[in-house]
């Protein structure tokens, strides 16, 4: 999970991108009380920091997504569950104690996608998050090099070919015999329209990096978008999400909420994105490192650290609440 793809240019760019932007603090503002609560698609959360969808979480800790959901519950964070989660939609929702969003990998076969989103809808998920930025094969060069040195037996969890996916709880009862990938390389706007007609949930597009696509999303009835490059694990385009965020915000013109993830590690990172206009900031690797080290308590601690840093950064820039974070508080270096 620490590695990227190809030359890992995007992986590095996600962190280096924050250095292109500077905060412009305002002074003589009462910041004795900081309110980090925010509303995203009609639901209120204690923090704008949300939990990104990550797969195979039991590889990090036996409690997997259940531990993550319980940690999200303790801090009242939005959680997005992966299609390839090691916990079902129903069990993750029960552990969270509130509705979660469901991330969709749309296989090339519509019937598979339809069954997944229908299950998510029945499970109470208010939003379907369609991942757009992981369409095909990827060359995880660093991972492949390191893998040669790992002599542990891992066949109990990882099997060759397509078979391991069928064991994921969210695919229970589905006929996967005619498909060979969870990734929909045939996705078009027609699929989004078809999905819109299939469920009454909100539709969120994850993986938007160009302003043209952001405008199309707003014009095609999409409810929100997530600016994301899969943390540098899907493609090596070399552009950070924080660098892409301003043009996306401008293109949507406030019509739909814009969220962002990939590379966020500090409270100042979070504040920069919120000041630009993002409604939420997602993390993936940080909570997985906490999960691997200490299970639920590790995830809770990672989220606590980020919440504390965000509060401190808001005090420093003179923003008593999220709505006080405005574009003039950040500038390109």
C-alpha positions in Angstrom: 0.0 0.0 0.0 3.0 2.3 0.3 3.9 2.0 -3.3 2.6 3.5 -6.6 2.8 2.6 -10.2 5.5 2.9 -13.0 8.0 5.5 -11.9 5.8 6.7 -9.0 5.8 10.2 -10.3 2.2 10.8 -9.3 2.8 9.2 -5.8 5.5 11.9 -5.2 3.6 14.7 -6.9 0.7 14.2 -4.5 2.9 15.2 -1.6 5.0 17.8 -3.4 1.9 19.5 -4.8 1.1 21.0 -1.4 4.3 22.9 -1.5 2.9 24.9 -4.5 0.3 26.5 -2.2 0.8 28.7 0.8 -1.7 29.7 3.5 -2.5 33.4 4.1 -3.4 33.7 7.7 -5.8 36.4 9.0 -5.2 37.9 12.4 -7.3 39.4 15.3 -10.1 36.9 14.8 -11.6 35.0 17.8 -10.6 31.4 17.3 -11.1 30.2 20.9 -13.8 27.9 19.7 -13.3 25.9 16.5 -16.2 24.1 14.7 -15.0 21.5 12.2 -18.4 20.1 11.5 -19.7 20.1 8.0 -22.6 18.9 5.8 -22.0 16.6 2.8 -24.9 15.6 0.6 -27.4 16.3 3.4 -25.6 14.5 6.2 -23.8 16.2 9.1 -20.3 15.0 10.1 -18.1 16.2 12.9 -15.2 16.6 10.5 -14.6 17.2 6.8 -12.1 14.3 6.8 -13.6 11.2 5.3 -12.4 7.6 4.9 -11.6 6.5 1.4 -12.6 3.1 0.0 -9.7 0.6 0.4 -9.9 -3.1 -0.4 -8.6 -6.2 1.4 -8.4 -4.4 4.8 -8.2 -7.7 6.6 -4.7 -8.0 5.1 -3.7 -5.2 7.6 -5.7 -6.4 10.6 -8.1 -9.3 11.2 -10.9 -6.9 12.1 -10.5 -5.2 8.7 -13.4 -2.9 7.6 -15.3 -3.5 10.8 -12.5 -1.9 12.8 -12.4 1.0 10.3 -16.2 1.5 10.5 -16.1 1.6 14.3 -13.3 4.1 14.2 -15.4 6.2 11.8 -18.3 5.9 14.2 -16.2 7.2 17.2 -15.3 10.4 15.4 -18.4 10.7 13.2 -16.6 10.5 9.9 -18.0 9.7 6.5 -16.9 6.3 5.4 -16.9 4.9 1.9 -16.8 1.1 1.6 -14.9 -0.5 -1.3 -16.6 -3.0 -3.7 -13.7 -5.3 -2.8 -14.0 -4.8 1.0 -13.5 -7.9 3.2 -16.7 -6.9 5.0 -20.2 -6.8 3.5 -22.2 -3.6 3.1 -24.6 -4.7 5.8 -21.9 -5.5 8.4 -19.9 -2.4 7.7 -23.1 -0.2 8.1 -24.0 -2.0 11.3 -20.5 -1.3 12.7 -20.6 2.3 11.6 -24.0 2.8 13.2 -25.0 5.1 10.4 -25.3 5.1 6.6 -22.1 4.6 4.6 -21.3 5.3 1.0 -20.6 2.5 -1.4 -17.7 2.6 -3.9 -18.5 0.8 -7.2 -16.1 -0.9 -9.5 -18.3 -1.4 -12.5 -17.4 -4.6 -14.3 -17.8 -4.7 -18.1 -21.1 -6.6 -17.4 -24.0 -4.2 -16.5 -25.8 -6.9 -14.5 -23.0 -7.2 -12.0 -22.9 -3.5 -11.4 -26.7 -3.3 -11.2 -26.7 -6.1 -8.6 -24.1 -4.4 -6.5 -25.7 -1.0 -6.5 -29.1 -2.5 -5.7 -27.6 -4.2 -2.8 -26.1 -1.0 -1.6 -29.4 0.8 -1.9 -31.2 -1.9 0.1 -28.4 -1.7 2.7 -29.2 2.0 3.2 -26.2 3.5 1.4 -27.2 7.1 0.4 -24.6 7.4 -2.3 -22.9 5.3 -4.9 -19.3 6.3 -5.7 -18.2 5.2 -9.1 -14.5 4.8 -9.5 -13.3 6.1 -12.9 -9.5 6.2 -12.6 -8.6 2.5 -12.4 -9.6 1.1 -15.8 -7.2 -1.6 -16.6 -3.8 -3.1 -15.8 -1.1 -1.3 -13.9 2.6 -1.9 -13.5 3.5 -1.7 -9.8 7.2 -1.7 -10.4 8.4 -1.1 -6.8 5.9 -3.6 -5.4 7.0 -6.3 -7.9 10.6 -5.8 -7.0 9.9 -6.1 -3.3 7.7 -9.0 -3.8 10.6 -11.2 -4.9 12.2 -10.8 -1.5 9.0 -11.9 0.4 9.1 -15.7 0.8 5.9 -15.9 3.0 3.1 -18.2 1.9 0.1 -16.0 1.0 -2.1 -18.4 -1.0 -4.7 -18.5 1.8 -5.7 -15.0 1.0 -4.4 -14.4 -2.6 -5.1 -16.9 -5.3 -4.0 -16.7 -8.9 -6.6 -15.4 -11.4 -10.1 -14.1 -10.9 -11.1 -16.5 -8.1 -10.2 -14.4 -5.1 -12.7 -11.7 -6.1 -15.6 -14.1 -5.9 -14.8 -14.6 -2.2 -15.4 -10.9 -1.5 -18.6 -10.6 0.6 -20.3 -8.0 -1.7 -20.2 -10.5 -4.6 -22.0 -13.2 -2.7 -24.7 -14.8 -4.8 -23.5 -13.2 -8.1 -22.6 -15.2 -11.2 -19.1 -14.0 -12.1 -18.4 -16.8 -14.6 -18.7 -14.6 -17.6 -16.4 -11.7 -16.4 -12.7 -11.5 -15.9 -12.2 -8.2 -14.2 -13.9 -5.9 -11.7 -12.8 -2.9 -13.8 -15.2 -1.5 -16.4 -13.0 -0.4 -19.4 -16.2 0.3 -21.4 -17.6 3.0 -19.1 -19.1 6.0 -20.8 -21.6 8.7 -19.8 -24.3 6.3 -21.0 -23.4 4.1 -18.1 -23.8 6.9 -15.6 -27.2 7.7 -17.1 -28.2 4.1 -16.8 -27.0 4.0 -13.2 -29.0 7.1 -12.5 -32.2 5.4 -13.7 -31.4 2.2 -11.8 -31.2 3.6 -8.2 -32.6 6.5 -6.2 -29.3 7.0 -4.3 -26.9 9.9 -4.9 -24.3 9.4 -7.7 -20.7 10.4 -7.0 -17.9 10.2 -9.6 -14.4 9.5 -8.2 -11.3 10.1 -10.2 -12.1 13.4 -11.9 -9.0 15.4 -12.8 -9.9 17.6 -15.8 -12.3 20.6 -15.7 -14.0 19.4 -18.8 -15.2 16.2 -17.1 -16.1 18.1 -14.0 -18.4 20.4 -16.0 -19.9 17.3 -17.8 -20.6 15.7 -14.4 -22.4 18.8 -13.1 -24.4 19.0 -16.4 -25.3 15.3 -16.3 -27.1 15.2 -13.0 -24.2 13.8 -10.9 -24.6 14.7 -7.3 -20.9 15.2 -6.3 -17.4 14.4 -7.6 -14.2 13.3 -5.9 -11.0 14.7 -7.3 -8.7 11.7 -7.1 -5.8 9.9 -8.8 -6.1 6.8 -6.6 -3.2 7.9 -4.5 -0.8 7.3 -7.4 -1.8 3.7 -7.6 -3.8 3.8 -10.8 -1.9 5.8 -13.4 1.3 7.8 -13.4 0.1 11.1 -15.0 2.3 13.1 -12.7 -0.4 15.6 -11.6 -1.4 16.0 -7.9 -5.0 16.4 -6.9 -4.4 19.6 -5.0 -3.0 21.1 -8.2 -6.1 19.9 -10.2 -8.6 21.1 -7.5 -8.9 24.8 -8.4 -9.9 24.2 -12.0 -12.4 21.6 -10.9 -14.0 24.0 -8.4 -14.2 26.7 -11.0 -15.7 24.4 -13.6 -18.5 23.1 -11.4 -19.5 26.7 -10.4 -20.8 25.6 -7.1 -23.5 23.4 -8.7 -22.3 20.2 -6.9 -20.0 19.4 -4.0 -16.4 18.7 -4.8 -14.4 16.4 -2.5 -10.7 15.5 -2.9 -8.3 12.8 -1.8 -4.7 11.4 -2.6 -1.7 12.5 -0.7 -3.2 14.2 2.3 -1.1 13.8 5.5 -1.4 17.0 7.5 -4.0 19.3 8.9 -2.5 22.1 6.8 -3.1 20.0 3.7 -6.7 19.6 4.7 -7.2 23.4 5.3 -5.6 24.3 1.9 -8.1 22.1 0.1 -11.1 23.3 2.1 -10.1 27.0 1.6 -10.0 26.3 -2.2 -13.6 25.1 -2.0 -13.5 21.3 -1.3 -16.3 20.1 0.9 -14.4 17.1 2.2 -10.9 15.6 2.2 -10.3 11.8 2.1 -7.5 9.7 3.5 -6.5 6.1 2.6 -3.0 5.1 3.4 -2.8 6.9 6.8 -5.7 5.0 8.3 -4.5 1.8 6.9 -1.1 2.2 8.6 -3.0 2.8 11.8 -5.1 -0.2 11.2 -2.1 -2.4 10.5 -0.3 -1.3 13.7 -3.2 -1.2 16.2 -6.5 -2.1 14.7 -9.5 0.1 15.5 -7.6 2.1 18.1 -4.9 2.8 15.5 -7.4 4.2 13.0 -9.0 6.3 15.7 -5.7 7.7 16.6 -4.8 8.6 13.0 -8.1 10.4 12.6 -7.7 12.1 16.0 -4.2 13.4 14.9 -5.6 14.8 11.6 -8.6 16.4 13.4 -6.3 18.1 15.9 -3.9 19.3 13.2 -6.9 20.6 11.2 -8.2 22.5 14.2 -4.8 24.1 14.9 -4.4 25.1 11.2 -7.9 26.7 11.3 -6.9 28.7 14.3 -3.7 29.8 12.7 -5.4 31.1 9.5 -8.2 32.7 11.5 -11.2 30.4 10.6 -13.5 29.6 13.5 -15.5 27.2 11.3 -15.3 25.5 8.0 -17.4 28.2 6.3 -14.7 30.7 7.3 -12.1 28.9 5.1 -12.2 31.0 1.9 -10.1 31.1 -1.2 -8.2 34.2 -0.2 -6.6 32.2 2.6 -4.5 30.2 0.2 -2.3 31.3 -2.7 -0.2 29.5 -5.3 3.5 29.9 -4.4 
